[in-house]
């Protein structure tokens, strides 16, 4: 089940890597690099943190073939059929939900605390997109003002999955509900522009200690 879910997540993430390259004057090789980085970035960070080596895509070359084939197909499809910009956001939401559950589920399989499994899930969900955006010279999606519940959605879904696994160990619905919570939170955030409060520091207090007209 873990392998099937991870292959599906890799495919969807590879699609977001291709779509993010639109308008960036990137050739086919560059698109493949973006797709692979997006698909493998989060899982690589997760496996390194867990000490699960070699990382998942090095242990099974099927992941590389999956991501490369998906990227190649989407690259040629998008060249002849323009997609709306919202498609990237929706595809990225699906990738976020899938990889968050993959990471959380894998974290629970290792001897780490449930809170660490949640953090691993969030890391798996967002790290690939961060690397992708940095490579194309964009502010990573997770740090943008208009993010609308990105890492927050991953956190919420991961927490729900961990709690369900605690009270209903191994129930098939746990994974489905975790994915749905993450996906619905993210899509609701996009649809209704929901976001967390912004950090707005107070304006600096003017220094009135200096006499007027003094250069001291």
N, C-alpha and C positions, 0 to 999 in steps of 0.2 A: 504493500500500500504506500509506504514512504517513497519508494522508487517511482511509482506511477504518478503520485502527486508532484514529486520533484521534476519529473520530465514535463508534466503539464505546465508547471510554473516556469520552467526554463523556456518553453515555447512562447508563452505569453510575454515574458520579459524580453526575449529576443525581438518580438514584434515592436515593443515600446522603444527598443534601441534603434530600430530602423526608422520608425516614425519620427523620433527625436532628431534624426539627421536631415530631415527635409529642410531645404533652404540654407543649408550650411556648406554647400559646394563640396560634398564628400563623395568620393568614388566608392565603388563596390567594396574594395578592400577596407576602406575606412568604415563603411557601414557594418561589415562583418566584425570588425574590432569593437565597435560600439555595442553591437548585439551581444557579443561574447562577454564583454565587461559587465553589461547590464544583467545578463543571465547568471553570471557566476560570481559577481562581486560580493553580494550578501552572504551566499553560502560559503564562499571561501573564508571570509572573515569569521563566520560562525565556527567552521571546522577548525581553523587555526586556534581560536580561543578555547575550544573544547579539547584540543590536542588530538583530533580525529584525523590522522594523516595516513596516507595521502588524502587530500581534500576530495570531495565527492566526484568532481568532474575528471580528476586524474585517475581515480580508481575505476572509472567506467567511461570509456571513450564514446559511448552512446550519447552522453549528454552534449559533447562537442558536435557530433554529427547532427543531433536534433537541433541545436541552436543555429548551426551554420546553414542547414537546409531550410529551416524556417525563415531565417534572415534573407537568404537568397530568393526564396519564393516571394516574400513580401516586398523586397526591393523592386523586383520586376513588375509586380502587380501595382504598386504605388506609382510607378513611372507612367502608367497608362490610365490610372484612375485616381484622381485627386480625392483625398479624404478630408473631411472637416477636422479642424483643430481639436474639437472635443473628443475625437476618437482616441487620441493619445492619452487624454486624462482618464477616460473610461478604461482603456487597456491597462494603463498604469495602476488603476484601482484594483483590477483583477489580479495583476501581478503582485501587488502589495498584499492582498488578502491571501493568496496562495502561498507565497514565500513566508509570510508571517506564521502561518500554520505549520509549514514544513519546519521552520526553525524552532518553533515552540515545541513541537512534537519530538524533534530530535534532542532538544535540550532535556526534556523529561526522561528520555531514554538513557541519559548519562547521570552520574551521581552528583547532580547540582541541585540547589534549592529551587523551589517553584518560582520564586521571584527572579532568579537568574535565567530560568527557562523563558520567562516573559521577555526579559531584556534581549536574550538571544533571538527570540522571534521577531522583535522589533528591528534588531540589527539586520537580520536576514531579509526583512521586508524592505528596508530603506537604503541599505548600503550600495546596492547595485545602481539604483537611480542616482544617488549622490555622485558616484564615479562617472556615470554617463554624462550628467549635466556638467561636471567639471571639465570633461574632455571636449565638450562642444562649446565651452566658454560661457556657460549659463550659471546663474546662481542656482544651487541645488534646490529642487522642488521643495524639500523639507524645510528650507530656510526662507522661503518667499512669503511676503505678506499675505498673498492671496492663496495660501496653501490649503485652507479649509479642511482641517482635520486629516492630516496625513499620518504622521507618526502617532498621533492621538488615536486614530482609528485602529492602527496596528496594535497599540497598547491595549485598547479596549477588547479587541478580538482575542488577543493572547491571554488576557486575564480571564475572559469567559471560558476559553478552552481549558485552561489550567484548573479552574474551579469545577468544570464539568468532569474533567478527568479524575479529580479528587473524590467527587461524590458518586460518579457513575463510571468507574474505571473501564476503559476499552470500549465504551458504547459507540457504535458507528456514527450516531447523530452528533457526538461531541465535535468532530472535525467539521461537519457540515455547518453546525451552528456557529462555530468559531469563524469560519470563512464568511458566512452571511453577516455576522455582526461587523467584521472588519469592512466588508464591501459596502454594506448599507450605511455605515457611519461615514465612510469616505464619499460615497455618492450623494448622501444627504448634505454633507458639507459643501460639495460642489454645487448642488442644486440650489440650496438656500443660503449659500455664502456664510456658513457657520465657521467661526474660528475662535481660538482662545484669545483672552485679553492680550493686547500688545504691551510690551515693556516700553513705557514712556517716562524717562527720568524727568524730574522737575528741572525747570530752568535754573541755571546757576544764580545764586544770590549776588547782586552787584556789590562790589567792595566800596563802601562809602567812607573808609578810614582815611583815604588820601584827600588832602585839601583840593578844592577846585583850582584848576590851572597849574597844578604842581606836576612836574615831570619826574619827581623822585619816585 
